[in-house]
Amino acid sequence: MVHALTTQIAGVISETAAAWKADLLVLTPHRRDMFGALWDPRVSDAVVHTGRTAVLLVPEGDGNDPAEPPVTDR
């Protein structure tokens, strides 16, 4: 079921990007170990393999990067 949901979500993201005629998708994959990735595949990986739009995978910041501006709620 997890694999089916991952594929469906990835398909919707890819179809939406194509409908918007997007040139690039920027996604942040969740960090997982190798076993976790096999057991519960990432949606971002499925998007890379299902769509025809270029995908940039950007790692999540840990909040310790001085070049990364702080996130504030206003």
C-alpha positions in Angstrom: 0.0 0.0 0.0 2.9 2.4 0.8 4.4 1.8 -2.6 1.0 2.5 -4.3 0.5 5.7 -2.4 4.0 6.9 -3.1 3.5 6.2 -6.8 0.1 7.9 -6.9 1.4 11.1 -5.1 4.5 11.2 -7.4 2.2 10.9 -10.4 0.0 13.7 -9.3 3.1 15.9 -8.7 4.5 15.0 -12.1 1.2 15.6 -13.9 0.7 19.0 -12.1 4.2 20.1 -13.1 3.5 19.1 -16.7 0.1 20.9 -16.7 1.8 24.1 -15.4 4.6 23.6 -18.0 7.1 23.8 -15.1 10.8 23.8 -16.1 12.0 22.6 -12.7 10.7 21.0 -9.5 12.6 21.7 -6.3 11.9 19.0 -3.7 13.4 18.3 -0.3 13.8 14.5 0.4 13.5 13.3 3.9 16.7 11.7 5.4 16.5 8.0 5.8 18.9 5.1 6.1 19.2 2.6 3.4 16.8 0.1 5.0 14.2 2.8 5.6 14.4 3.9 2.0 13.8 0.3 0.8 10.9 -0.2 3.2 9.3 3.2 2.7 10.4 4.8 -0.6 10.6 8.5 -0.8 8.1 10.4 -2.9 10.8 12.7 -4.2 12.6 9.6 -5.7 9.4 8.4 -7.3 8.9 11.9 -8.8 12.4 11.8 -10.3 11.6 8.5 -12.0 8.0 9.2 -13.1 8.0 12.7 -14.5 9.5 14.4 -17.5 10.2 17.7 -15.6 13.7 18.3 -14.2 13.9 17.8 -10.5 16.4 19.4 -8.1 16.7 17.5 -4.7 17.8 20.0 -2.0 18.7 18.5 1.4 17.0 19.9 4.4 18.9 22.5 6.4 19.7 21.6 10.0 19.5 25.2 11.1 23.2 25.5 11.7 24.1 26.9 8.2 25.1 30.6 8.7 24.2 31.3 5.0 20.7 30.1 5.5 18.4 32.9 6.7 16.4 32.0 9.9 12.7 31.2 9.4 10.4 33.4 11.3 6.7 33.5 11.8 5.2 37.0 11.2 
